[in-house]
Amino acid sequence: MLPRPAAIAACVVALAASSGLAACGADKSEQGVKEPASEGLALNLEGLNYNVFLTRQLNPKIQEDAAYIKEDAPPGSSLFGIFIQVCNHGKTPKTPTDTFVVKDNQGHRFAPQEMSPGNDFAYVPRTLLPHECIPEAGSVAQLGPTAGAMLLFQFPLQNTENRPLELEIEGTGGHKLTYELDI
């Protein structure tokens, strides 16, 4: 039998550990749905796994960024690439969404910008067979440094300070995922 202080300490540790595990389980099921998820987490939306790998400001004057975009942002604004992967791990074909919005903490909403036709990094939804992903395995986008297909957003400079910025992904059935962007 443990001495009384040791028994109390053991109970406190056990309770803390079990509470932590329960909280972790609850957090995982709520991430992206009831609270924004962090970048780098693959979350299910209507049978497809969405993963926001990276968000970064783009400047076509930098060699690496010139492959993503050709034109600079207008004065007073900046361009950001949000690099995502969408995979079908199910048994039937599924079509990913094309409905994305970035919101700032003031309620301003921003839609993705049109990208040049033929841009190898552009996110272009298509029907995914089981075990297929966007970007396609072996593509320039998948093998590139970001490993994702790009959504291009233009923000007024002042809105980049209204953090957190959140990417809202709306599925074709109306369900949503939200990611907090790391900019």
Secondary structure as UniProt FT lines:
FT   HELIX           4..30
FT   TURN            32..34
FT   STRAND          37..38
FT   TURN            39..40
FT   STRAND          42..45
FT   TURN            46..47
FT   STRAND          48..58
FT   TURN            60..61
FT   HELIX           63..66
FT   TURN            67..68
FT   TURN            75..76
FT   STRAND          77..87
FT   STRAND          99..103
FT   TURN            105..106
FT   STRAND          109..110
FT   TURN            117..118
FT   TURN            120..121
FT   TURN            130..131
FT   STRAND          133..134
FT   TURN            137..138
FT   HELIX           140..143
FT   TURN            145..146
FT   STRAND          149..156
FT   HELIX           157..161
FT   STRAND          166..170
FT   TURN            172..173
FT   STRAND          176..180
//
